[in-house]
Amino acid sequence: MRIYLDNAATTPICAAARAEMIRIMDDVNGNPSSIHAEGRLARTVIEGARKTIANALKASVGEIFFTSCSTEAANMIFEGAVRNLGVKRIISSPIEHHCVLHPLEKHSRNGIEVVYLNVHKNGSIDYEQLETLLSSDDAKALVALMHANNEIGTLNDLDKISSLCRENKAYFFSDTTQTIGHLPIDVEKTKFDFIIGSAHKFYGPKGAGFVYMNADVNIEPLLLGGSQERNMRSGTENIIGIAGMAAALEYTLANMPSFQEKIKNLREYLQFRILSDIPGTYINGYAEHFLPKILSVSFPPSPRNEMLLMNLDINGIAASGGSACSSGVETKSGVLDYIGEPHDRKTVRFSFSHHNTIQELDKVIEVLLKLF
Ligand code: PLP
């Protein structure tokens, strides 16, 4: 039996999403844009999914647009903010996901001022610097700060950032890809202009995502074509993925307290065992607020480090090095570099799901002890 400790990249689609996707494949073959009965049936599936996602976030249905993934949604937001909202300055952090950093590089080349906040070694941002930047410049700003960091799990304080943005009339986009379905997100309580999600992060299918866009903001679409998604995202909808995504979100939210409790215990156990059994290890991004499902462990220098992930894999354990999304080949992580992780050490990111067990973690320790 394989041990899956690379959560979204390895955890199977939940049964609720799988059943819903099979139902759609069997019974709903229409194109949601068609006016015949088959098309209308498909439309009800899409609109039902939109309502589920809107309700989960306390948004209104008109504020949810389906995309292929978070990356597409983030690109849409930056393009729109610059083109339609008069944004001249973007304040972000150097440890955001590539779906934020790479568009920012492009907009910076095109004359938008991009400012990266200082980040402490534990992955938390400098809130004072954010406040100073926001209050000291009149240029229309967009703040782009993620909720949980995907490599080290550090959480940003969204309420605090949101208040600073409101006070200073800046737009706020948070990449909530890691936390949708895992932590409560309520857009009535915390004011955002944009948040984004990808279904596979909450036990849904890969290749389905969405953007929440506050009804007060109005941007043009990234993709032009058939005018689907009320003209915000052209292209025939991925109805199977969208239905699976909504079912998965409903399922994770219904189980959130128990899953979180289980994941927290698993994390504490593995962290305790690794720190006490393997000398010289430490946890990256050990901030006051962190997302329990991500445990980033720094192992001491060793000639075997190069092969560590491969050896874990050979021993039946799927974990990852840096960010899983852009790997395939192991590349150096910008996040770890930024927080000062020495190059001769080796970081392994274990990310948990509620399917993991203490017995699996004992096996991980057993294998690690053989490898060190
Ligand atoms: N943002 C964060 C924080 C992520 O962890 C990921 C993927 O891991 C993404 C964005 C991109 O998601 P996708 O590849 O589904 O677009």
Residues whose N, C-alpha, C, O or C-beta is under 5 A from the ligand:
A	BS01	PLP	C69 S70 T71 E72 H97 C99 A148 N150 D175 T177 Q178 S198 C325
